[in-house]
Amino acid sequence: MNSHENIRRTRLITETAVSVALATFLGFIRLYRLPWGGALSLKLLPLIYLAFKHGPKAGMAGGLLTGLITLILDPVILHPIQVLLDYGFPYIALGILGWFPAWPRLGIAVTSVIRLLSHVLSGVIYFSAYAPPQMNDQVYHFYSDSFGLTFPFLLNDWTTPWLYSILYNSSVIIPEALLMILIVPPILRRLNRMPI
């Protein structure tokens, strides 16, 4: 291995460590605290940049490290599979962005859908006991009264965990995705013009 390769590898490790540290720090600065729990922050921004700049492997490594640090600092542990669904897969999925360097908005959207699916599955399996009573009826009547739309399947008991998990996790992931879709492309353009 030549010295140029050593320098490149050292730079990648350093940038990954800085991205993880910055993501962790930004996770403490909440732009908005959501009513059901969770918060909107800029935590993903350094990890997104890492994935776009260095590709999927670096993005996955940075995401995994951030997920582990988040688990250590703010743990909610019910089962090993739940830990993977909430702290492993959603953060590792950020590496997918490395496959979309020319289409950052599409990459953010795809990654956000994958992250949302992982969190929803965790919510259905492990957090359904927190679903408010009569939630199905309330959502059914909201759509019926407001829009004239009826969704009879909402009245079935089996939909409660799914509905609760989708609404809860969407209230965090969707605003976060929209924020990243708005701010990441201009930031990437500006940073890519800067000399290294």
N, C-alpha and C positions, 0 to 999 in steps of 0.2 A: 504494500500500500504506500503510495507516494505522499509527499507532504501536502500537495493540493487536496487530495482526498481526505486527509486528516483534518485539514482546515475546514473543508465543507461539512464533514461529519460533526466537528465541534460546534460549528455555527448552527447546524440544525438542532443539536441537543440544547444549545443555549436558547435558541428561539422558541423551542418547544417548552422549555422550563419557564421562560418569561411569559409566554402565552398562557400557560396553566396558572401561574401566579397572578397574572392580570385578570384572568377569568374569575379566579377565586375572589380576588379583591372586588371586582365589579359586581359579583353576586351579593355582596353586602350592601351595595348602594341600590336601593329599590326605587325605581321610578314611580311605581304604583303598586300598592298592596291590594290584592283582589279580595272581594267579600267572602268567598268560601275558603280562602287560604291561598298560598302561593303568592308570587310577586313578579312583576315585570321589571327586568333589569337588562343591562348591556353585557351580561356575562358571556354570551355566545360570541360576541364580536371578535375577540382575539383568536378564538378557536376556529372561527370561520376563515379568518385571514390566514391562519396557519395551514388549513386544509387547501385553500386556493393557491397559496404560495408554494407549498412543498408537496402537495399531493395527498392521496387517500391514506397512505400509511402513517404519515406524520399527523394528519388530522385525526385518525383513529387513536393513535398513541396519546396525543394531547387530550382528546375527549375522554379516553379511559382514565388517564391520570386525574383529570378534573372531576370525573364522576366518583373516583375513589376518595378524593379530598372532600368532596361534598358529602359523601357518605360518612366520613370521619367527623366532619364539623357539624352536620345536621342530620343525624341518622334517624331513619324510620325503618325499622327492621322487623318484619313479620315472618318472613320465610326466605330462604336463599334464592328461590326463583323470583320473588318480588324484588329482591335487591338487584338482580340482573335486569329485570324489566324496568325498574325506576332509576338505577344508577349506572348500569352497564350499557345495555343496548342503545338507549337514547343518546348517550354521550359518544359512544363509539360510532354511531350513525353519522355524526358530524364529519367523519372522514369521507363520506360519500361526496361531499362538496368538491373534493379534489378531482372528481371525474367531470365536473362542470365548469372548468375555468373560463370558458367563453360565454357561459350562460349562468351567471351568478344567481339571478332571480329564480330561474328554474331549479337550480341546485338547492337553493334554500327552501323552495316549496316542496320538492321531493323529500328532502331530509326532514322537514317539519311533519309531513304526513307519516313518515316512518316513526319518528319520535312520538307522535300523537298515538299511533296504533299501539306502541309498546306501553305507554302510560295508561291507555284505556284498558288494555288487557289486564294490567296490574290492578287497576281500579275495580274491574268486574270481579276478578278472582279474590282479591284480598281486602278491598275497602267498601264492598257493597253494603255492609252493616251501617255505614254512615249516611246512606241515602235517606233524605227526608221522607216521612210518611206522606202518602197521598201525592207524591211528586208526579206520578203518571197522570192522575186526574187533572192536576193543575196545568201541566203542559198540554194535555189534550184539549182542555177548555180554552186555554190561551190561543191556540191555533184555530180552534173552532170559532170562538167569539171574535178574534181579531182579523182573521183572514178568510173565514168560511171554509177552512180546510179541515177535514176529519181524517184522523189516522187511528182506526180502531185497534190496531196492534198495540198502541200505547197503553191501552187499558188492561193488558195482560200483565200479570205479576212478574213474569220472566224478563220484561223489558226494564224494570226498575234499576237493576245494577248497571245495565248498559247505558240507559239514559243518564243516570247520575254520573257515571264515569266519563261519558262523552261531554256532558255539559261542564263538569268540573275541569277536566284536562284541556278542553278547547278554550276555556276562559283564560288559560295561561299560554298555551302553545300558539294559538291563532294570533293574538296581539303581538307576541314575541316574533312570530314569523313575518307579520306585516311590517313591524318596525325594522327588522333586518333587511327585508326586501327593499325598503325605502332608503336605508342609510348605507348599506354595504357597497352597492355598485359605485356611487360617487367616491367613497373612501378608497376602494380598490383602484379606481382610475387615478386618483391623486397620488396614492402611494406608489403605484407602478411608474409614475413619471419622475419620482424622486431618484436621485443617484444613490447607488448602494455604497 
